[in-house]
Amino acid sequence: MKYYLTIIIAILLMLLGSRPLHAADSNLAPDSAQELRNAARNLLPSTALDNDLERLLRTWHKGYSTKTKRGAVPCTDADVSPHTSDTVYLKRLSALPTAIPMQFNPAVKQCIKLYTEERRRLVRYMLSLADLYFPLIEETLDRHNLPIELKYLTIVESALNPTAVSPAGAAGIWQFMLATGKIYGLTINSLVDERLDIQKSTEAACRYFKDMYNIYHDWLLCIAAYNCGLGNVNKAIRQSGGKTDFWQIYPYLPRETRNYIPLFIGAYYAMHYHVEHRICASEVGVPLATDTIMLTQQVSFDRIRQLTNVSQDELNLLNPQYRRKVIPGNTQPCQLRLPIGAIKQLDKVRDSLYSPDLEVTVADSPERGVGRSEGSGRTTIYHTVKRNETLSSIAKRYGTTVTAVKKANGIKSTTLKVGQKLKITKGSSGSKKSKASSKRKSRKRRK
């Protein structure tokens, strides 16, 4: 059954076209060192991304970082990488702990130099981001019995930016295209894009790698298929006369894929030997400690901020999969990630987690505002707190009590914030008068 499922998925991916994850052209790769470097450079994100990664790191570490040494080996940062001979490159690549075969050639050398010389600032940020994202990715790869070094593909794909979106529409830290993401079980709709969820997108990537390995039984071909799709890899195999070694089908692959594998090797090398090239992490220490809570109601980010005082930046950073800043827990249980202190605070006020502004309501009349009939002559109205208003004045205005307002909103304090929304449930005096009048008329008719 599992074999047939793999075949079905492979057919679906081929029907989607030859690029389920990326767009790639089919021009032949240049041979000179400079042209190799230029071709590889085009695959890397622009230097403008460095500023985005810097802001990402500041949010993670703000208020939580404790300056400590990174690992047991001290790191001395410098602006220039020391000269490294080909013999040293070859020796270091041979010493990498990997189940994926590494080869040293001119293309790989240029990609190593690209990371260790031109994009040193980018590597500094990725060393810090790796402390945040790699533990979860490593745990997932290990659970699926996959090579741990596959984690370095995220550096080539997105520079470890979980909200990255390519011009072609690939999204997330693993850069899934929409159709491929859905095939591998990711929810993608107007409210949720699980390609941006690191845990779920990593699970999807693992399923993809396992399917590809069942087809090719070669990790470099699996990585090539991840970049350009099965169609292009199969075509290159046919054009090469049936060869199934990446470096033998290399000339027949799209240009982007020919540079993709060397960039993967270069990223692995740069992250593993950054100390030798005097590249140190831009931030060290303890990042933001977080935990998760499952929500079963539709809740807005604004409501979460009201209840926890977590900033909008932190909410966006920790929960990038919610596209409209709304958690649709009413359709299925949804996970929310917050700082540990905020999780404890939110757990205490679970009854107040609903977002009144998101509820479907019925307007009684344009003059009376938005309300919802609850039967038995009772109506629910949502009131936005204005300056100088108190619970007492609001309760008096709507003909209810302070105790009833506090109970309806799950609040204990009498302190209100301007802009806060309150749920007001009150009896309808109009309904009572109507019923009394109806009874009197009924008695008159009986007389």
Disulfide bonds with the S-S distance in Angstrom:
Cys75-Cys280 1.97
